[in-house]
Amino acid sequence: MSTVDDPREPLEFLQGTLEVLILRSLQAGPNHAYGISQFLEQQSGHEFVVDNGSLYPALQRLLQRGWLAAEWNVSPNSRRARYYTLTPGGREQLIRESSKWQRFVEAMTRVLNPEG
């Protein structure tokens, strides 16, 4: 049994991770679900591959919390698509969650690499 991570194995999201990543993906402007998943995959160097079974429920949770707004529009390939936009509350939540994740990453780094 190997003790080294297999880079071909997809990374799994920790609880709450996908929501903050969705909020971050919408920071620059509105996007549809496929665009959000493409943004996350590209920005993560193809480490974060989001399936629809995870993405759509997360989008729904963010809508229910009031952190996103949505409206139907036409995508660049002339298809009807639901576009999601950050609300002011979503922008505030992104700031809060980003700060928490930075603290988490720094703490994990201290634990995993104490000499670093």
N, C-alpha and C positions, 0 to 999 in steps of 0.2 A: 504494500500500500504506500503510495507516494505521500510525502508530507508537504509537497509544494503545490500551490494553487495551479489548476489547469486553466490557462488563459482562454481556452476555447469554450469553457463552460460559462454560460451567461451569469452575470451578477444578479442576485435577487435583491429587491428593494426592502429596506428596513421599514417598519411601520412609520407612516408619516412622511417618508421620503418622497414618494411620488407626488403628493400634494404640493410640497414646496418646489419641486422641479417644474410642475405645471405652472405654478405662479411665476416662477422665474422665466419660463419660456414665453410668457405673455407680457413680460415687462416692456418689450420693445413695441408691442402693438397686438392687435387682434389676430387670431389664427384659428383654424379649424382643427379637429382632432388629429387628422393625418399629419398636418403641418406641425403640430405639437410633438407628435411621436418622432417625426423626422428630425426636428430640432434637437430633441433629447439624445437621439441616437448619434447624430453628427457631433454635437458638442461634447459628448462623453467618449469620443473616439470609438464608437460602435460598442461600448460596454453596456449601455442601457438600451435594451430593446423592449419597448412597451407593447404588450398585446392589448387588443381591444377589450378583453375581459377584465383588465385592470384599469385601463384608461377611462372608459366611459363611466364606471361607478365612481371613480375619483373626481371626474368632472362634475358629476351629479352632486356629490358631497360638497364640492366647492361652491356650486350654484346655490345649494340649500343654505349654506353658511353665509351667503351674501358676498363672498369674496370674488365671484365672477358674475358677469352678465353674459347673456347669449342672444344672438339674433340670427335669423336665416339670411343668407346672402348667396351670391354665385361665386364659385371658386374660379381660379385662373383657367381651369380646363372646362369651364362652362357647365359645371354641375352645381346643384343646390347643396349647400353645406352650412352647418351651424358654426358660426364664428363666436369665439369666446373672447372676452375682454376683462381685464382686471378692473375691479371697482376700487374706490378709495380705501375701503376696508381691506381689500385684497392686497393693495400696495403696502399698507401698514403690517398686515400679517406676513408678507414676504420679508420685510425688514426684521420683524421679530424672529421668524423661523430661521432666516439666514444667520442671524447672530447666534442662535442656539446651536445650529449645525457647526458653525465655526468653532464654538467652544467644545463641542463634542469631538470634532476632528483633532483639535489641539490636545485634548485630554487623552484620546486614544493613542495619538502619536507619542505622548509622554510615557504611557504605559507600555506600548509595544516597542519603543526605541528609547529606553531611558538614557543611553549614552549620547544620543543624537543631538 
